[in-house]
């Protein structure tokens, strides 16, 4: 019998495959373009081949990559979980800080 698990998410997830740009607060790291598995109002989960994400790393996330779009802005977030996936990939969960407070133009 499997143990019962409690759902801890505050917002529901939507399965969405979308290219996002992830860049760390530390400018010595280059930005990375990744594809999401799912998103919510407060976070996202994406795959990457970069094995150097760890919980606590602060990042900027840009989801609309069209330069002339008014939605093309970055929001600040933090890595909260990293999972080993197949084929030398990693799954990274990002918690987005309050979007209204964290918008970076």
Secondary structure, 3 states (H helix, E strand, C coil): CCCCCCCCCCCCCEECCCEEEEEECCCCCCCEEEEEEEEECCEEEEEECCCCCCCCCEEEEECCCCCCCCCCCEEEEEEEEEEECCCCCEEEEEEECCHHHHEEC
